[in-house]
């Protein structure tokens, strides 16, 4: 049995059927009534052990409404899921989506975004799939993701330091000499210290592990003494 009442943000629908109680708020009473009717039919189907045939976009809408707000980083997750909703795969019934459909979606996304972004979208989609497979939702009864190859992560960017670049970086960090007065300036001093002690390694500072160089080189530290801060190995 469904009930409806006006709220500050629209119409609130409440459904209670087969000991399952749910509620949601919608801008109009018609939307609230449509949702309540659909949920009652779905609850009946779940009781009969049937899979509810919602499109991926519909499931994502429910996930964004009910699950995403409970998670850290929800704003970014919602943006990723809305990007999926703009793809043709979102119009498919979730239960009917096969590995080949996901692979085709992956390939389309890789034409528009970097592999790292695609991997994050895959992670969000898998979270939706996991929630949709739970008995309380019942939108799918299988998981095609294990049969889909993930894109390879983007290789880390490598920077080769040029002559004078360390000094320019130090200047950009606000350090022009003397005693550092901020964390940014302390980082600049550390870079300059490294350049002085290990000039042969500085051009490859971010590539030491790949080059097989030792990673336990002396690190500078700031010593507080009589109101002054000095640098020591």
JOFEN-V877745 format. One record per pair of residues at least 6 apart in sequence whose C-alpha atoms are under 6 Angstrom apart, sorted by the first residue. I is the first residue (numbers start at 1). J is the second residue. Records with the same first field share a line. If there is no record, write none. Layout:
BEGIN
I = J, J
END
This chain:
BEGIN
1 = 15, 16
2 = 14, 15
3 = 13, 14
4 = 12, 13
5 = 11, 12
10 = 26, 27
11 = 25, 26, 28, 29
12 = 24, 25
13 = 23, 24, 32
14 = 22, 23
15 = 21, 22
26 = 32
51 = 138, 139
52 = 139
53 = 93
54 = 93
55 = 91, 92, 93, 94
56 = 90, 93, 94
57 = 85, 90
68 = 74
80 = 121
95 = 140
98 = 144
99 = 144, 148
115 = 151, 153, 154
116 = 153
132 = 138, 139
133 = 140, 141
160 = 203, 204
161 = 203
170 = 188
173 = 184, 185
175 = 185
180 = 186
190 = 220
195 = 202
218 = 233
219 = 233
220 = 232, 233
221 = 231, 232
222 = 229, 230, 231
223 = 229, 230
END
